[in-house]
Amino acid sequence: MLSIGEVSKRTGVKVPTIRYYEQMGLMAPSERSDGNQRRYSRSDVERLAFIRHARDLGFEIERIRELIALSSHPDRPCDGADRIAAIHLAEVREKIDKLKRLEHELERILSHCGGHTVEDCYVIRALSDHGLCEHEH
């Protein structure tokens, strides 16, 4: 059994975040030692590593909860997990498209600025007047 500090070091997840995941029900409440310290098993560390990796990939807490529920039934088809990942991928692609539009607009705004004084600065003017933007963003 490992302490919460040891689990934190092994997984790279901060102690308050581990407690938060317990409160959110993503992890079962930890066992307690005679001294009332949290104690974690290898499966707890694996679950936390799963959660961390899913968070690093941008999955929301509720979707991680669904994936955890699916993972507790290893003999079932994986179409539920595939569906969750496909939805997330579509959302990531949508965010990328939006970021590309933002990038284009910022490049365009910067290209119109002559770099003279703030009074004549196109960046300041464009930020003050959304109508100067080429596209909705």
Residue pairs with C-beta under 8 A, 6 or more apart in sequence:
1 31
1 33
1 39
1 40
1 41
2 10
2 39
2 40
2 41
2 44
2 45
3 37
3 38
3 39
3 40
4 15
4 18
4 19
4 30
4 37
4 38
4 40
5 15
6 40
7 13
7 18
7 40
7 44
7 45
7 48
8 14
8 15
8 18
10 45
11 45
11 48
11 49
11 52
12 52
13 21
13 48
13 51
13 52
18 27
18 48
21 27
21 48
21 51
22 28
22 29
22 30
24 61
24 65
25 65
26 47
26 51
26 61
26 64
26 65
26 68
27 44
27 47
27 48
27 51
28 44
30 38
30 39
30 40
30 44
31 38
31 39
31 40
31 41
32 38
32 39
33 39
40 48
47 68
50 67
50 68
50 71
51 64
51 68
54 63
54 64
54 67
55 64
57 88
58 88
58 92
59 67
59 84
59 88
63 84
63 87
63 88
66 80
66 84
67 81
67 84
70 76
70 78
70 80
70 81
70 84
71 81
98 137
101 135
101 137
102 137
104 134
104 135
105 133
105 134
105 135
105 137
108 134
109 122
109 123
109 126
109 127
109 132
109 133
110 123
112 122
112 126
113 121
113 122
113 123
114 120
114 122
118 124
125 132
126 132
126 133
